[in-house]
Amino acid sequence: MIVLETNNLTKRFGGLIAVNNVSMTLYEGDIYGLIGPNGAGKTTFINAISGLNPPTEGTVKMFGKNTTGLTPEKMCRNGLSRTFQIPSPFPKMTAIESVMTATIFGNKAGRVKDPVEHSRQMLAFVEFPMEETVVAEQLNTVQLKRLDLARALASNPKVLFMDEMASGLSEGELKDIMGIIKKISKKGITILMIEHIMQLIMAVCNRLLCIQFGTKIAEGLTEEVANDPKVTKAYLG
């Protein structure tokens, strides 16, 4: 089943073409890796899909419905949630309050009977390493990414975008995040993840899309794309 697809998605900023006619198909159950060198347009691509920065041209469909240009909150209500490469929490809120905000505003009224308990479960699910009463401004980058992930999951998404969750992690933390990604997938959530750490990509992703200079250069099964000469050249020059 196709859960999300783009057709010739393009994003321009003035004369700069940041994403150029990228078509992609995301199937139910995918752990789909979006790879490419720095500045390739990966985050711009998911921003265009998720409504943060709508596309200039092309279309986005979720579950067969045209969602092109919908606002982030409408995309969330349609079942798409995401994390950010650089988390931007409410600095004075506690961890539990941050997740509760997503629980309350990211779900339809009445869907979650106990927002506090639901938020607590999300923190536990992502193995948040601090007390739930910790204030966000006291957290380091790795801890903020766990909080961001708990927030993204709080809206009960069907599709989850993860933007460089593994950057800055130690070897042990990398193994932990692999386990969490697999747990998310087992919950029936389809995942698209931007990542540079190929160890993680090769361990969890079943399919890959590689873009360079905003243009798709390869898409397919993980092993095939990872060994594609065009992809190797994009990374190594």
Secondary structure as GFF3:
##gff-version 3
##sequence-region A 1 237
A	DSSP	beta_strand	2	13	.	.	.	ID=ss1
A	DSSP	beta_strand	16	27	.	.	.	ID=ss2
A	DSSP	beta_strand	31	35	.	.	.	ID=ss3
A	DSSP	alpha_helix	42	50	.	.	.	ID=ss4
A	DSSP	beta_strand	57	62	.	.	.	ID=ss5
A	DSSP	beta_strand	65	66	.	.	.	ID=ss6
A	DSSP	alpha_helix	72	77	.	.	.	ID=ss7
A	DSSP	beta_strand	80	82	.	.	.	ID=ss8
A	DSSP	alpha_helix	95	106	.	.	.	ID=ss9
A	DSSP	alpha_helix	115	125	.	.	.	ID=ss10
A	DSSP	three_ten_helix	136	138	.	.	.	ID=ss11
A	DSSP	alpha_helix	141	153	.	.	.	ID=ss12
A	DSSP	beta_strand	159	163	.	.	.	ID=ss13
A	DSSP	alpha_helix	171	186	.	.	.	ID=ss14
A	DSSP	beta_strand	190	194	.	.	.	ID=ss15
A	DSSP	alpha_helix	198	204	.	.	.	ID=ss16
A	DSSP	beta_strand	207	212	.	.	.	ID=ss17
A	DSSP	beta_strand	215	221	.	.	.	ID=ss18
A	DSSP	alpha_helix	222	226	.	.	.	ID=ss19
A	DSSP	alpha_helix	229	236	.	.	.	ID=ss20
###
